[in-house]
Amino acid sequence: MLRFVVVGLALVAWLGCGRADEPMDGTFLAGRSCEGLLSIRKGTNPGHVITGPGVGYQLLARNQKQATHYRIEILNADPRERWVAAECGKVVPAAAPQPAPTQPAPAPAKPKPVELAYILALSWQPAFCETSPKRPECRWQTGQRYDANYLSLHGLWPQPSSLQYCNLPAGLRTAAEGGRWKDIPAIELSMSTRADLETMMPSSKSLLDRHEWAKHGSCYPANAEAYFKDSLRLLKAVNASPVADLFMRNIGRRLTTADIRAAFDQAFGNGAGQRVRVACKDVGNRRLIAEITIGLKGDLSGGTGLPDLMRAATTTDPGCPAGILDTVGTQ
């Protein structure tokens, strides 16, 4: 009798082992943006890693026979191995081994890069601070600071505009929509990206970076590091061009949208200016240039240059015809 009990317990233990992760081989093709979890049970996602819609990932395992989650490899994540919900995409099994061909097989086609439409929003910070002087980024603004002389980053917005808050937990979305940005977890970025962001996105002092990542970056086909790095790369291209020269020559003066669009044509090719829209705001009896938005389309995470991204985008109306380029300090 004792021997029967021991054998029975051993059998139960052996059957329990069958619940371990089951290795798989193939590709997980993401159908939409989803979280890459380090732990299914705890729901942890260090680095706020998001899968990109239409992107294929190396398939490693499933959590059970009727899988609720698949373990995949996300190359730009740390750590790389993450769990993603089964409903976020589909499994493409690995092809069966084929006999050696008599003729050399053609090279497989490279996967098509993710090409989405975007709006790059760039602010003129002195105009913003006219109506928000008590914000920390405004209290300490001086004429020598970067954002007093150059455009600063507001955000990078995947289009259409309805593409927002992709697969965010309900609590985070509520915090972001309600303006409770301090309740959104701090974004893990490299030291160099964080330093650039604090200089070129001054409103990160008011946690704008957390809001932008939750609302727009969650729909970007890469992680937070890539989202902000790509955004800053595009801003740097504008601020190293004749557009920045035009702005610096006209601080404190009236500037027309036609001149801004012409500077974009000069910097990034004929027609680039037609992808630029200028927004103004009235402060007292003055109309100030507050922001410019730039239409883009293409593979941003692949490093496509600003001229090509603008050329592929649709044209837009010019917006505000002219405004004053405000100086530092309330007027």
C-alpha positions in Angstrom: 0.0 0.0 0.0 2.8 2.4 0.9 4.6 1.7 -2.3 1.4 2.5 -4.3 1.1 5.9 -2.5 4.7 6.8 -3.3 4.4 5.8 -6.9 1.1 7.8 -7.2 2.8 10.9 -5.7 5.6 10.6 -8.2 3.2 10.3 -11.0 1.4 13.5 -9.9 4.7 15.3 -9.6 5.7 14.2 -13.1 2.3 15.3 -14.5 2.8 18.7 -12.8 6.0 19.2 -14.8 4.0 19.2 -18.0 2.8 22.7 -17.1 6.2 24.2 -17.8 6.8 26.6 -20.7 6.7 24.7 -24.1 9.5 25.7 -26.5 8.4 26.9 -29.9 10.1 27.8 -33.2 8.8 30.3 -35.7 7.7 34.0 -35.7 5.2 35.9 -33.7 3.6 38.5 -36.1 2.3 41.4 -34.0 -1.1 42.6 -35.2 -1.1 45.7 -32.9 0.9 47.4 -30.2 1.0 45.4 -27.0 3.0 45.3 -23.8 6.1 43.1 -23.7 5.9 41.6 -20.1 8.8 40.3 -18.1 6.4 38.5 -15.8 2.8 37.4 -16.8 1.7 37.0 -13.2 3.1 40.3 -11.9 2.4 42.3 -15.2 5.8 43.9 -15.0 7.2 45.7 -18.1 10.6 47.3 -17.4 11.4 49.9 -20.0 7.7 50.1 -21.1 8.4 47.9 -24.1 5.7 47.8 -26.8 5.5 45.5 -29.8 5.1 47.2 -33.2 2.0 46.5 -35.4 3.1 44.4 -38.4 6.5 43.6 -36.9 7.7 39.9 -36.7 9.5 38.7 -33.6 11.4 35.4 -32.9 9.1 33.0 -31.2 10.6 31.2 -28.2 7.9 29.4 -26.2 4.3 29.4 -25.1 3.1 29.4 -21.5 0.8 26.4 -21.9 -0.7 24.2 -24.6 -3.7 26.5 -25.0 -1.5 29.5 -24.9 -2.6 32.8 -23.4 0.9 34.3 -23.9 3.9 33.7 -26.1 7.6 34.3 -25.1 9.3 36.3 -27.9 12.6 38.1 -28.4 12.4 41.9 -28.7 15.9 43.0 -29.8 15.8 46.6 -28.4 14.4 45.5 -25.0 16.4 44.9 -21.8 16.0 42.0 -21.1 15.1 40.8 -24.6 12.9 37.9 -23.7 9.3 39.1 -23.1 5.8 37.7 -22.8 3.1 39.0 -25.1 -0.6 38.2 -25.0 -1.7 35.6 -27.6 -4.5 37.9 -28.9 -2.0 40.6 -29.9 -0.9 38.7 -33.0 -0.5 35.4 -34.7 2.0 32.6 -34.8 3.8 31.8 -38.1 5.4 28.4 -37.7 9.0 27.9 -38.8 9.2 26.4 -42.3 10.0 22.7 -42.5 13.5 21.9 -43.7 13.7 21.6 -47.5 16.1 19.4 -49.5 19.1 21.2 -50.9 18.2 22.9 -54.2 20.1 22.2 -57.3 20.1 25.9 -58.1 21.0 28.6 -55.5 17.8 29.9 -53.9 17.2 33.7 -54.2 17.8 35.7 -51.1 14.7 36.1 -49.0 13.0 39.5 -49.2 13.7 41.8 -46.3 10.6 42.5 -44.1 8.9 45.7 -45.1 9.7 48.5 -42.5 6.8 49.9 -40.5 5.7 53.1 -42.3 3.2 55.2 -40.4 2.1 58.8 -40.6 3.2 61.2 -37.9 3.0 64.8 -36.8 6.1 66.3 -35.2 5.0 69.1 -32.9 7.7 71.7 -32.0 7.0 74.6 -29.6 8.3 78.1 -29.3 8.8 78.0 -25.5 8.8 81.8 -24.7 5.3 82.0 -26.1 4.2 79.0 -24.0 5.6 80.7 -20.9 3.7 83.9 -21.5 0.6 82.1 -20.2 2.2 79.6 -17.9 4.9 81.7 -16.1 4.7 79.7 -12.8 5.7 76.3 -14.3 9.2 75.3 -13.3 10.5 75.3 -16.9 9.3 78.9 -17.2 10.4 80.3 -13.9 14.0 79.5 -14.8 14.1 80.4 -18.5 16.7 82.9 -19.5 17.9 84.3 -22.8 20.9 82.0 -22.7 18.9 78.8 -22.4 18.6 76.5 -25.4 14.8 76.8 -25.7 15.0 80.7 -25.7 16.6 80.6 -29.1 15.6 77.2 -30.7 12.4 75.2 -31.2 11.7 72.7 -28.5 10.0 69.3 -28.5 6.4 69.0 -27.7 5.7 65.5 -29.1 5.7 63.0 -31.9 2.1 61.9 -32.7 1.3 58.7 -34.7 -1.6 59.3 -37.1 -4.5 59.2 -37.4 -5.2 61.3 -34.3 -7.4 58.5 -32.9 -4.3 56.4 -32.5 -3.7 57.2 -28.8 -3.2 55.3 -25.4 -2.4 52.0 -27.1 -2.9 49.0 -24.7 -2.3 51.1 -21.6 -3.6 49.7 -18.3 -6.8 51.5 -17.4 -5.2 53.3 -14.4 -2.4 54.8 -16.4 -4.8 56.0 -19.1 -7.0 57.6 -16.5 -4.0 59.4 -15.0 -2.8 60.6 -18.3 -6.2 61.9 -19.5 -6.8 63.5 -16.1 -3.5 65.4 -16.1 -2.1 63.4 -13.2 1.2 62.9 -14.9 3.0 62.3 -11.6 1.0 59.1 -11.3 2.5 57.8 -14.6 5.7 55.8 -13.8 9.0 57.5 -14.7 10.3 56.6 -18.1 13.5 54.6 -18.2 15.9 56.2 -20.7 19.7 56.2 -21.3 21.6 59.0 -19.6 22.4 60.7 -23.0 18.8 60.6 -24.1 17.5 61.9 -20.8 20.1 64.7 -20.9 19.0 65.7 -24.4 15.4 65.6 -23.4 15.8 67.9 -20.4 17.5 70.4 -22.7 15.3 70.2 -25.8 12.0 69.3 -24.1 12.0 71.8 -21.2 8.5 70.9 -20.2 9.8 67.5 -19.1 10.4 69.4 -15.8 6.6 69.4 -15.6 6.5 65.6 -16.6 5.4 66.3 -20.2 7.5 63.4 -21.3 5.4 61.0 -19.3 2.2 62.3 -20.8 3.6 62.2 -24.3 4.8 58.6 -23.9 1.4 57.5 -22.5 -0.7 59.2 -25.0 1.3 59.0 -28.2 4.5 56.9 -27.6 2.5 53.9 -26.5 1.4 53.7 -30.2 5.0 53.9 -31.5 6.4 50.7 -33.1 9.4 50.7 -30.7 10.2 51.3 -27.0 10.4 54.6 -25.1 14.2 55.0 -25.7 13.7 54.8 -29.4 10.6 57.0 -29.4 12.3 59.9 -27.7 15.6 59.3 -29.5 13.9 59.4 -32.9 11.9 62.5 -31.9 15.0 64.4 -30.8 16.9 63.3 -34.0 14.2 65.1 -36.1 14.2 68.2 -33.8 18.0 68.4 -34.1 17.7 68.3 -37.9 15.3 71.3 -37.8 17.5 73.2 -35.4 20.6 72.7 -37.4 18.9 74.0 -40.6 18.1 77.4 -42.2 14.8 77.2 -40.3 16.7 77.8 -37.0 18.6 80.7 -38.6 15.4 82.3 -39.7 13.9 82.0 -36.1 17.1 83.4 -34.4 17.2 86.4 -36.8 13.6 87.3 -36.0 13.2 86.9 -32.2 11.0 89.7 -31.0 9.8 90.5 -34.5 6.8 89.5 -36.7 7.4 86.4 -38.8 5.2 85.2 -41.6 4.2 81.5 -42.2 5.2 82.0 -45.8 8.8 82.8 -44.7 8.8 79.7 -42.4 7.6 77.4 -45.2 10.2 78.9 -47.6 12.9 78.1 -45.0 11.7 74.5 -44.8 11.8 74.3 -48.6 15.4 75.6 -48.6 16.4 73.2 -45.8 14.6 70.0 -46.8 13.7 70.3 -50.5 10.9 71.9 -52.6 7.5 71.1 -51.2 8.7 70.4 -47.6 7.1 73.7 -46.5 3.6 72.5 -47.6 3.9 69.9 -44.8 4.3 72.6 -42.2 1.5 74.3 -40.2 1.9 77.2 -37.9 -0.2 77.7 -34.7 -0.6 81.1 -33.0 -2.2 82.3 -29.8 -3.4 85.7 -28.7 -1.8 87.2 -25.5 -3.2 90.6 -24.8 -3.1 92.6 -28.0 -0.3 90.5 -29.5 -0.5 87.4 -31.7 2.4 85.0 -30.9 3.7 82.1 -32.8 3.2 79.2 -30.4 4.0 76.0 -32.3 4.7 74.5 -35.7 3.6 71.0 -36.7 5.3 69.0 -39.4 3.7 66.1 -41.3 5.9 63.0 -41.7 5.5 59.5 -43.1 7.9 56.6 -43.2 10.1 54.3 -41.1 11.3 56.7 -38.4 12.9 54.0 -36.3 14.9 52.9 -39.3 16.6 56.3 -39.4 14.9 57.7 -42.5 16.0 61.4 -43.0 13.7 64.3 -42.5 13.5 65.3 -46.3 12.2 61.8 -47.3 9.8 61.7 -44.3 8.3 65.1 -45.2 8.2 64.3 -48.9 6.1 61.2 -48.3 3.6 63.0 -46.1 0.4 64.7 -47.2 0.2 68.4 -47.5 -1.5 70.6 -44.9 -3.1 74.1 -44.7 -0.6 76.8 -43.5 -2.5 77.7 -40.4 -1.8 81.1 -38.8 -0.6 83.5 -41.5 1.9 85.4 -39.2 2.8 86.2 -35.6 5.4 87.6 -33.3 8.3 85.4 -32.3 8.2 86.1 -28.6 11.3 86.9 -26.4 12.0 85.4 -23.0 10.0 86.8 -20.1 6.4 88.0 -19.8 5.6 91.1 -21.8 
